[in-house]
Amino acid sequence: MQFLDYLSDLCVSNNTAIPVTQELIFLRQVADGLSSHASSSSTSSTGSKEDSRLFSVLGISLQHQEEEENEEHQVLQELRHKPEIHQKKKKKKKYQLNLFAKMCLDRQYLAINQVSSQLSVELILRCMFDDCLPYNLRASFCRLMLHMHVDRDPQEAVVPVRYARLWTEIPSKITIHEYEYDATDSPREEMKRKFAPTMDFVEEYLRDVVSQPFPFGDSDKNELTLEVVNLARNLVYFGFYTFSELLRLTRTLLAILDIVQYPLTYINKLNKSPEAGNNVLRTIHGVGEMMTQMVMSRGLPHSLPDSPPSLRLGKGHLIPDNEDVMVMDTKLRIIEILQFILSVRLDYRITYLLSIYKKEFAEKNICENSVSMNDIPTMFTASEPDIDEIASKAEAMFAGSQRAEVLQAFKQVQLLVSEQDVENYKQIKADLDQLRLTVEKSELWILLRLSKLCYPSKKSRVQQQRLLKNMGAHTVVLDLLQIPYETSDDKMNEIMTLAHAFLQNFCRGNTQNQILLHKHLNLFLTPGLLEAETMRHIFMNNFQLCNDISDRVVHHFVHCIETHGRHVQYLKFLQTIVKADGKYVKKCQDKLVNGGEDVLVFYNDRSSFPILLQMMGCERERTDEGGALAYHNTLVELLAACTEGKNVYTELKCNSLLPLDDIVKVVNDVHCIPEVKTAYVNFVNHCYVDTEVEMKEIYTSNHIWKLFDNFLVDMASVCNSTTDRNHADLALEKYVTESVMAIVKGFFGSQFSVNNSNLQTNQPVFIQLLQSAFRIYNCTWINSAQKANIESCIKTLADVAKARTIAIPVDLDSQVNTLSLKVHSNMSVVTCLEEQFSPKVQAEFSVLVDVLHSPELLFPEAARLRCESGAFMSKLIKHTNKLMDKEEKLCIKILQTLREMLDKKESFHEAESALRKILLTRYFGNQKCLLSKSEFGSGTSASGSFVKPVSG
């Protein structure tokens, strides 16, 4: 039996299936066993019959159908009535069932297809129902039901909130009972009928848990409860429940979540212990009670009609710590189900708004600046149970507003009206359905069509990216990346290349999609070059992600360079994170200049400089985007990027890495190519010229003037070779019009060059620079961006010439590039919602402040003493501090709320004041409480605040 347990453990790592091991164990152990039993079934020996009976409990029937039920019934009867005989067999069955479940985990179809035909849904359900079987054996059957029959094709997880909507599918009228949060089809309806008895068992069992005096008092039953909740979670995720059924299920789940079985004396003991502040178990139970209060919108937690008062007052047995971990896992799974239900509720509200919009505007063809939406309040009152936001952290639960949530979600809705949009929607849906199936079964798939949707113009690209996100295309491709394969498999390498190309295009220039992929960062923290390129696109021009990047990610890429070779892709990623959205990320700049020596390759010593010259003279090396020359250029560009934005620390560090003597030697060499010149000149500009502190060497030495001499040669070259554009040196032209113009302008416009005595000595070079710039300005091949660079440079030179009384052409003074910006604004449905929701959002926020003023009123009376002394606020602030690194936005929101508690003097109109009274009554229940005398903000809290009840 232990051997079976070991095999089960080998199938899984970190709750994730290992397909190769699953397949190996199944083929070498189970499949051979099935074959041997099948061959022995033809005999009529007693031993063979007994062996057959053992497998019949597992549903592996070796007799004809009519014999099967009698055999199963007989063995089940023996298991029930002769426990002393079959105890060992029961234990063996449990290990066998667990092995089968582990082999089927994560949709391993080799095992599922072989065994599911012999282990029917009806048989497993019968064993789950049988309360004469041990709890742990029934739990094993539940686990087997989930992984063998429920979590398999054709079931697919539904998307609870649909942001992509076809105009034709928006209903003109909607009610809770008619609302469908996922499109129904024949296969799903058939599956619902198939699993209807299973759903009945789940609900019946969970209701029975609530009705028990000590629901979590039996460790074996706790295991069964956890498996039933897991089964319920998957049934919910796969869309088996209607919205009205979900709302019914919510009450039962909340009642279980609210169960606390610790006596008050034991809780007080925990409070006095050194670990009291970090006790996760008490936190889960406490959050559970507060959730129930806020979610159900009905008085105090202990007043729930579905559960006896004894459950709320903690009169149960003490549960050992190791057992309570299982209870906590059960409650966490319940919270996940509730989060899904909240998302479905949000989808219902979005659909409700869209139906109003379609009815009042589309059908009547009315486009007005003001919108009357009198039907909207019904979404937030009596039409449905008022389920508030439940999050995995207590703070997230308090930080939201229902109307703000709906408004934010409504802004993301994508209405598909045009024929092309509808066609793209249908094509993507069909492709994703096929892709999910092939990914699930580890088959090959080409992603070219989906990837191409992200290629068009920016406006069209953003539209298609949004559609792909709303339809969950990225999640399917992320699943594809986790399929194991041999690196020598060319076809799979091609598939993975396309998968990464899709993800790169999916998040290109799209902040929201970048954040989505950022949540799966660990998938890309490998030495792979495809992963490095995808990482670059995830962080590209996203300042928030770059600024919040962890040391672990930076060190990963530096380590990859040191251990897996000097690849350009690694440097490209590091180059991406030091500058985003035109802003410089100083934290990343500081981290990178301290990279290892293996990263820095400059070819600036006597022995290696000829190697650099040789590479610049080799055409193949010049065109190799991943070669040694490209790595060298990218490294210099990276150092330049690290000094951008006037970072004194990196400027001084990089001065020592690449001195001016070496730079001049490289740039002035006759074999130096434009790509290398660009990298080096940009480095000089950012490290020596555009700096936070004065770099005296650049202003007092002749290094810069030697570079200017070389600039004049290149400027003349681009002016003289413009007759045949087919043979123009585009790299040289880019270098001259961008890098050269930038450093010339930067040097002469610098505050540190005012007292530069070298200008008088090198006045002829200065005049030639101005003349050459003017010649380039008059070339016909320059584009508007290049023209702007040249104009800016000419203006700077002209200003310096006037200040130093150097004669220049007069007509240059008036050449200034002007830009115009036109702003167009339209009133939209979102604007109307903002106008109507904004006052009520403020009212809801003010209620949150009142709640935090008196948090003890949310708890049962037995637990209030712990909150009245400020313990609740103390823990809230401490926990907020711990979350600062990962949840900065949430922490800021909480701190803003705490600030509002200090001085809240807002006034509200009648409608908002009425909303505040409703919410305060809903949160605090029918307790003895009084409204403050002033409705408009007198006192320490907001208008309409509650006064703590006076005892006695």
N, C-alpha and C positions, 0 to 999 in steps of 0.2 A: 504493500500500500504506500509506503514511503517513496518507493520508486515512481509510482504514479504522480505523487506530489512533486517530486523533483522534475519530472517531465513537464508538468504544468508550469512550473517556474521558468523552465527554459524557453517556453513559448512567448514570454512577455518580458519586456524591460521598461521600467518606468511607466507602467500602464499602457504601453504601446506594443502591439504585436510585432514579432520578428518573423516575417513571412517565410524566410528560408528554413528556420528551425521548425516552424509549424508544419511545413511541407515534409521535411525530413522525418519528423516524429510520426506523422500520419502514415507516410508510405512504409516506414520500417516497422511500425508497431501495430497501429490500428487496422490499416488496410489488410495486412497479412492475417491479423486476428479474425477479421470479418470473413476472409476467404476460408480460413480453416474451420470456422464455425459453420459456414455455409456447406462445406463439404461433409462435415460430420453430422449435419442435420438429417441426412438420408438414413442414418442408423437409428435403431430403436433402443439402444442401450440405456440403462439407468443413468450412467454418468453423462451421456450426451444430453439426455432430457433435462437433468439438473442444470447443466451448463447453459442449455437453451433458456431455462427459466431465469437464470441469473441475468441474461441479456434482455429478457422480455421486460424486466423492470425498467431498463433503459430504453425500451421501445425497439430494440433490435430483434425483430420478430423472425424466428426461424421456422415457424409453422405457417399453415395456410391462414387466411383471414379469419375463418370461423373458429379456428383453434386459438387464435391470438388473444381474443378477449377473455376466454376462460382461463388461459394460462396467466395473463396479467392479473386477473381478479384473484386467482388462487395465491399467487406470490404476494400480492399486496395484503391479502388477508393474513398470511403468515407473518409478514412484517409488522402488522398491527398487533396481533394477538400472541406472538411468540417472540418478544423482544430479546429474551435471554438466548435464544437460539440464533437469531439473525443479527445480533448487535455487530458482530464482525462484518457480516455481509453489508449492513447498512453503511458502515464506515467505508467499506470498499466502494460501494455505490457512489458515495459522496465524492471520493477521489476520482472515480471514473467520470462522473458527470462534470466535475471541475476541469478535468483534462479535455473532455470534448468541448466544453465552453471556451477554454483557452485556445484550442486549435481552430475554433471558428471565429475568434476575436478579430475585429477590424475587417470583417468580410473576407475571410480566407475561404474561397469558394471550393477549393479542392476538398476540404473537409465538409463544408456545408452541403454540397451537392451529394456527397457519398452517404452521409449519415441522416440528413433531414428527411429523406424518403422513408426511413425506418423509425425515426423519432417524430411522430406527428404532433401537430399543435394540440390536438385533442388529448392525446395521451399525456403530454407534459402538463397541460392545464389540469387534468384530472389529479395528477400528483401534487401540483401546487395547491389545489383546493383541499386535498385530503388532510384534515387537521389531526388524523391519527398518526401521521408520519412525523418524525422528528423535525423541528424547525430548521436545523441546518441542512437536512436533506431537501426540504421544500425550498430553501434558499438556493440550493444548487440547481434545482429544476427551474427556478425563476431565472437564474443566470443563463442556463442553457436556452430557455425560451428567448431571451433577449438576443443572444449572439447567434443562434441558429436560425431563428424564424423572423424576429422583428427587425434586427439590424442587418438587412440584406436587401437585394433587389426584389421588387421594384421600389422599395421605400427610399425616399430622399428627404433630407431635412428641408422643411419649408422656410421661406424667408418671412419673418413675422412682420416686418415693415417694408412695404413695397414703395420705393420712391419713383420708379419708372411706371407710368400709368398710360394705358391706351385710352384716348378720349372716348372711344366707342364703348368701352367697358365700364365707365363710371356710371353707377346707378342714379336714377333720378330721385329715388327714395330709398331710405335705408333704415332698418331696425336691427336690434341686437339679434333677434332670432333668424332674420333673413340674411344677415351679414356673413360673408365667407371671406376669410383672410387669405385663402389660397385657392387657386382655380381647381375645381373638382374635375376629375376625369374618371373614365370607366375603371381602369386598374385600381385607382385609389379607393373608389367606392367598393369595389370587390374586396380589397384588403380590409376595409373597415368592417364589412360584414364578417369576414373570416376571423378578425380579432375582437369582435364585439364581446364574446364571452370573457376574453382575457381582460378587456377594459372593465367589464362588470366585476371581475374578481379583484382588480386593483382598487376600484372605488370602495367595494364592500370591505376589503381588508383594511384600508386606511381609515374608514369610518369606525371599524372595530377597534383600531389602535386608539382613537380618540376616546372611545367609550370605556376603555379599561381604567381601573383605579390607579395602576402603576404601569403605564405603557412601556417604559424603558427599564423595567425591573428584571427582565430575563435576558441574559446575554445571547442565548441561542436565538430567541425571537428577535432581538435587535438586528441580528444578521439577516433574517428574513425580511424585516422592515426595510432595511437598507436596500436589499435587492428589489423589493416591490417598488420602492421610490425610484430606483434606477430605471426599472421597467416603465414606470409612469412617465419619467422624464423623456425617454425615447419615443414613447407613444405620442406625447405632446409635441416633441420636435418634428415628428414625421407627419403631423397634421391630422391625426385620427380624431381629435376632438373639435367640435364646433365651438364658436365663441361663447355661446350660452353654456355649453358643457364645461368650458374652461372656467367660467365664472363660478359655476357650482363646485368644481374641484378646488377652487381657490380657498373657499371657506374651510374645507377639511384640512388642506395643507397648512393654512395659517394656524388652525387649532393645534396641529402637531408641532409646528414651529414654536408655539407659545408655551409648550410644556416645560416646566421647570421642576425637577424632582429632588432638589437639594433642600433640606430643612433650613430654616432661617439661622439656627445656631451654627450650622456648618458654613453657611455663607458668611456670617460674622467672623468665624474663625479664619476663613479665607481672606477677609478684609484686613485682618490684623497680621497676616503673614507677610514676609518680605517680598513674596512674589505677587502680592495682591494687585499691584498696578499693571502687571503684564499677563494676568490670567485670561487666556484666550477663551476658555470654556465659559466663564461667567460673561464675557463680552458677547459671545454668540447667543446665550440665553437672554441676556438683557436686551440685545438688539431685537431678538425675536419678539419680546413683549412689546417693545416700542413700535415695531413694524405692524403688529396686529392692531394696535391702537390707531395708528395713522391710516393703515390700509382699509380696515373695515369701516372706519368713520362711525363707530358706534361706542361711545362711552369708554369705560375702563376695560383693560384686557380681561379681568376676571369676570366680566359680565357677559362673555360670549355664551350664547345659548347652547352651542353644540358641544360644550365640554364642561364637566362638573367642576365646581369651585375648588375641590380638593387639589386639582391639577395645578391651579394657579397659585396656591398658597404653599406649595412645596411640602406636601405631607408624604412624599414617596420615600423609597429606600435609597440609601447611599449606593452609588455605582462606582466601582473601581475606576481609576484613571484610564486604564487600557481599554475598558469597555466604553467609557464615555467618549473616547475618540471615535468609535463607531457611531455613537449617537450624534456627535458633532458632524461627521461626514453625512449622515442622513439629513440633517438640517441644512447643510450647505447645498445638497442636491435639491432640496425643496426650494431654497432661495433661487437657485438657477431656474427652476420651473416657473417661479413667480416672476422673475425677470423676463422670461419669454412671454408670459401672459401680459405683463405690462407693455411689452412691445406690440403685442397684438391689439391691446387697447389703444395704443397710439395710432396704429394703422386704421382702426375703426374710426377714430376721431378725424384723421386725415381724409378718409373716405367720406365721412359726414360733411366736412367742409367742402370737398370737391363736388359732392352732390348738390349742395346749396349753390355753389358757384355755377355749376352746369345749368341748374334749373333757372336761376335768376338772371344769368348773363348770356350764356350761350344760346339757349332756346329762344330768349326774347331779343337777342342781339342788341343788348343795352351795354354801352360803355360809358360809365359815368365816373366822375372823380371821387364821389363819396358812395360808400356801400352800406346798405342796411342789412345787418345779419342778425335779426332778432331770434333766429332759431339756434344760434350758437350756444347760449347759456344752457340749453337742455342737455348738452353733452357732458356738462360738469355737475349736474345735479341729480335729478331723480331717475333718469333713464337707465342708470346702471350703477352697480356698486362702485363707490369711489375708491379705486385702488391707487394709492400713492406710489411714487417711485421707490422701488426696493433695490438697493445696490449692495455690493459685497462689503462696503465700508459704511459705518454709521454716518459719517459726515456726508457722503454722497446722498444718503436718504434725506438729510435735512436741507441740502443745498439747492433743491430744485423748486420750480414753480410749474404747475400743470399747464397753465396758459403759455408760459415761456417755452416749455418743452414742445407744445403743439406748434407754436409759432416758428420755432427754430426748425422743426421737422418739415413744416409746410414750405419753408423757404427752399428745402432741398428737393421738393417734388418736381419731377420732370414729366410734363404732359407731352405725349406723342400724338401729334395731330396729322402731320403731313404723310403722304403715302410712303415717302422714302424712310421716314422715322419708323412707321409701322412695319415696313418691310425689314428694316434692320433689326427691329425688336424680335420679329418672328424668326429671322435667320439666326440671331444670336441665341435665342431660346432653344432652337433645334440643335445648333452646334453644341451648346452647353449640355443638353441632355445626352447627346452622344458622347461628349467628352467625359462626363461624369461616369458613364458606364464603362468606357474603355480604361479610364484611370483606375476605377475600382477593381477591374479585372486584370490590371497590369498589361493591357494591350497598348499598341502603338497608336499615336494620333498626331496629325500635322496641324499646327496652330497658326498657319500662315494667314488664313482668312480673318481670324479674330484679331491678329496683330495688325493687319493692314487697316482695320477700322480706325486705328490711332494715328494714321499717317497724314490725313488731309490737312487743310488749312487750320490755323489755330482755333477759330470759332467752331468749326466742324469737329476738330479733334477733341476739344473739351466736351462737346455734346456726346460724342461716342464713348469717351472715357467714362462719363457719368452714367451712361446707359449700361456699359459693361460692369461698372461697380454695383449699380442697383440690381443687376441680375446675378451678381455673385460670381462673375467669370474668374476673378482673381483667386477665389478660394479653391476652385477646381484645379487651377494651374499649380497652386501651392501644394495641393495633394499630389499632383503629378510629380513634382520635384522630389517627393519623399519615396518614390518607388525605387527600390534597390536594383542596380544593374551593373554589368561588367563594363569597366572603362574601355575595354577593347571592342565593345559592341558599337559599330559605326552608326547603325540606325538609331540606337538610343541616344548616342551623342548628338545626332542631328535633331532628335526630338527635344532634348534638353536645351540645345542652343535656341530653338524656336520658342521654348517655354520662357527662357530668360529674356528673349527679345520681346515677347509679349508683355512681360512684367515691366520691362524698361519703358516700352511705349505706353503702357497703362498708367504709369506714374509720371511720365515726362511733362514737366510744367504744371502738375496738378497736385496742389498741396494736400487735399483731402485723401487722394489715392496714395500719396507718399506716406501719410500717417497710418493708413490701413496696412501697408506692407511693413512699416516700421514695427508693428506689433509682432511680426514673425521674423525678427532680425536674426535669431539664432539659426534659422535655416541657411543664412548666407554667410555666417562666420566660419567659413572653411577656406582652405588655401586655393580653391578653384578660381580661375580667372573670370569665368562667367558670373560667378557669385560676386566677385569684386566689382564688375561692371554694373551689375544690378544694384549693389549697394550704393554705387556712385549716383545712380538715377534716383534712388530713394532719398538721398540727402541733398541732391542738386538744387541750389537756390532756395532752400528751405532753412531760413535762419534759426527758427525755433529748434528744429531737430539738430542742426549743427551745434548750436549753443548748449544743448542739453546732452550732447554725446558723452558717453562714459569713457573713462580711461581704458577700460577693457577692450573697447572697439578699436581705439587708436593703437594700443599695444599689439592687438592682433595683427594689424597690417604691417607694423614695423617688424614684428616677429616673422611674418610671412616673407618679407624681403630678406631677412637674415638667414632663414632656414630653407626657403623654397625658391630662391633666386631673385634677381633684380628684374622684376617684371614691371612694365610701364603701368599696367592696370592698377597695381597697388599704389603707385605714386599718384595716379589720376584721382583715386578716391581721396587720398590725403589732401590733394590740391583742392578738391571740391569742398571739404569741410572748413577750410580757413576763410572762405569768402562766400557769402550767400545774399541774394537780393541786394547786391551792391554794398552790403555791410560787411565789416571785417570781424571775424570771430577770434578775439584775442586769446581766449582760453586755449583754443586749438593751435593757434600760432605758437604760443609758449610751449605747448607740449611737443610740437613737431621738431623744433630746432634742437631738441635734446636727443634726437634719434641716434641709433647706434652707428658705429664707424662703418659697418658693412653697407649701410644705406648710402653713404656719401662717396661718390666717385666723380672727381673733377678733372683728372688728366692734366693737372697744372704743375706737376714736377717735371724735371728734365727727362726722366725715362719714359713717362707716359704721354707727354705732349705730342710726340711724333705719332702715337697711336691715334690720338684725336684727329690730327691732320690727315692721317691715312683713311680714317672712317669718313671724314668730310669729302674726300676725293673719290670715294666708292659709291657709285650710283645705287647699287643694291642696298647698301647700308642706309643711304639717305631715304629710300622709299620704304624701308622696313619699319613699320609703326611700332613693332615690339622689340627692335634691336637695341644694341648697346648705345648707339648714338642717340636714339630716341629717348632711352632711359636717362642719359646724361642731360639732354635738353630739358626733359620734364623735371629732373631734379633741380636744375637751376631755376626753372619757372616756379617750382614749389617754394624754394627759398625766397624768391622775389615776392610770392604771395604771402609768405609768413611775415614779411616786413611792411606790407601795405597797411595803410591806415595809421601810420606814425606810431609804431610800437617800439619804444626805446630799447626794451630788453632784447627783442629779436634783431633789431638793427645792429646793436653792438656784437651780438653773437655771430651774425652772418658776416660782419666785417672781417672777423678773424677766419672764417671759413673760406671766403673768396675775396682776396685783396685786390686793389685796383691794378697793381702791376700785372697780375695774371690776366685780368679782364682785358686790359689794353693789348696784351700780347696775343690773345686769342682773336679779338675783334679786328685788329689791324693786319692780321696775316692775310696774304693774298688768296689763300685757299679757303678762307672762312666763308661759309655759306649763309644765306639769309636766315635760315631757321635758327642757327646757333647765335648769329648776331642779335636776333630778336630776343632770345632768352637772356643773353648777357646784358644788353642795353636796358631791358626792363628791370633787371636786377640792380643795375647802377642807379636807375631812376628811383626805385623804391628804397634801396638800402643806403644810398649816399646823398641823394638830392631831396626827395620828398620825405623828409625825416622830422622826427619830433625834436631832436637836438641837433645842433650844427655839427656836421662832419667836416672839420676844417681841411682835411686832406684834399677833398674834391675842389675846394675854392682856392687853395693856396698853391697847389701843384699844377703841373701841365698835363695831367692825365686826361682831364675832360677836353682840353683843346686838341690833344692828339686824336681823341675820338671824333671831335668835330671835323678835323681834316679828313678822316675816313668817311664821315657822313657826306661831305661835299662830293666825294667821288661817286658814292652810290646815288646821290640826288641827281647828279649829272647823267648817270647811266640810265635812270628811269625816264629822264626827259628826252634822251637821244634815241631811245629804242621803242618809240610808240607808234611808228608807222605801220608795223605789222602786228596786230593784236594777237594773232594766232601763235606767235612766238614770244610774246611778252613774258617777262619773268614776274609772275604774279606774287610770288613769295617776297621778292625784293621790293616790289611796289607796296605791298602791305607793310613791310618793315619800315620803309621810308615815310609813308603817310601816317603811320600810327606810332610806332616806337620812337622813331627819330623826332617827329614833331612833338611828342609828349615830353621827351627829356630836354629838348631845346627850350620849350616853353617853361617846363618846371625849373630848369636851372636859372634862367634869366628872370623868372618871376618869383624866385625864392626870396624870403626875407633875409636870408643869410648872404645873398650875393650883392647887397647894396654897397658894401665897402670893398668889392672885389677889384683890386688894383690891376689884375691881369687883363681886364677888359680893354684898357687903353693900349696895353702892349699888343694884344691880339685883335685890334680893331678891324683889320682887313678880313680876318676870318669871320668876324661878326657880320660885316657888310655882305660877304659872300653867302653866309647862311640866309640872310634876309632875301637876297636876290634869287638864290636857288629855290627858296620856298615860294617866292612869287612866280617863278617859272613853272613849278609843279602845279601851282594853283590855276594856271592858264592852260594846262594840259586838258585835252578833251576826254580822256579816259577815266578821270577821277569821278567817284560817286559822291552822293550827298554827304555821307558820313565822313569820307576822306576830306571833302571840301571844308567841312566844319572844323576838322582838326587843323587843317592848314591855315584857315582864317584865324583861328584862335592863336596859333603860333605866331602868325604875322603881326597880329595886334599886340602881343606881348613884346615882340622885338621892336615894334614901332614905339611903344611906350617907353621902353628902356632907352632907345635912341634919343627920344625927346628929353628924357631926364638927364642923359649924359651928353646932350648937345651933339649927337651924331646925326648927320644928315641922312634922311631916308625919303623915298618917294611919298609925296603929299597925299596921293589918292588912296593910300593904304589905311589912313586914319579912320575913314568912314565905313570900312568893311566889317560889319557886325552881323552875325547870324541871328535872326529872330525866330522865335517859335510861337505858335499860337495853340491854344488849347480850348476846344469847344466842349462845353458840358451840356449834355441833354438829359433831361429827367422826365420820367413818366410816372403817373400814379398807377399803381398796380394793386392787385388783391392783397399782396404782402403788406404794402403801405397802409391799406385800410385796416388790416388786422393789427398792425403795429399801433395805429391810432386808437383802436378800440381796446386792445389788450393792455397797453402800457399802464394806464392807471390801475387796472386790476392786478397786474404783475407787481406793482409797487405795494398794493394792499396785501397781497399774499406774502411778499417779502417782509412787510411789517409784522405780520402774524408770526413769521419765523423768529423774529426778534423777541416777540412776547413769549414764544415757546421756550426760547433759550433763557429768558429771564426766570421762568418757573418750570424747569425741566422735571422737577419731582412730581408734578401733577400728571405726567405721562405714565408713571409707574404705579403698581399696586401699593396699597398703603404700607404693606410690610417692608417695602424696599425704599420708601421715601426718605427715611432718615439718612441714607447714604448719599442722597443728592442735595438735601437742603443745606448741608454744610459747604457746598461748593465743589464736592467731589466730581460731579458730572462735568462741570466746566473745566476743572483741572485736567481731567482725563482727555477731554476734547482738545484742549490746547496742546497737551503733551503728544497726543497721537497725531495732531496736525504737524507738529514739528518733525516727527519721524517720517511723515509722508512727503516732506518738502522736496526731496531729490526726485521722486517719481511722479508726484501729483502736484506740481507747482501751481497750476491753475486752480485746482480745487482748494488748495491751502490759501491762496490769495482771496478766493471767494469767501472762505470761512472767516478770514481775518477782517474782511470788509464787513461781514455780518456782525462780528464782535465789536467793530468800531461803531456801527450803528446803534449798538446797545448802550453806548456811553451817552449819546445825545440824539434822541429820535424825536423830531418835532415836525413831522409831516402832517398835513391836513388832507382830508379826503372828502369827496362829494358823497352824496347820499348813497349812491349805488355801491361805491367802494366800501363805505362804512358798513353797509348791510352785508357785503361779502365777508368783511372781517369778522362780524358777529357770528356768521354761519360757521366759518372756519374755526374760530376760537371755541365755539360750543362743540364742534365736531372733535377737535383735538382733546379738549379737557373734559368732555362729557358733562353730565348733569350734576356737577359738583356745586357746592355752595360757593358761589363766586359773584362778584359785582363788577359791572363796567365802571370805568373811571368816570368821574363827574363830567369831564370835558370830552366831547367826541373828537376833538381836533388837536390832540397832542399834548394836553397838560399832563404833568407827571413825568416820570422817568422813562416811560416806554411810549409806544405809538398809541394813537387814538384807539379807544375801545379796548384797552388792555385789561387783563384780568388781574384782580387782586387776590393774593393767596388767601385761602379759606382760614378762618380763625377757629382753632380747636375749642371745643366746649360750647 
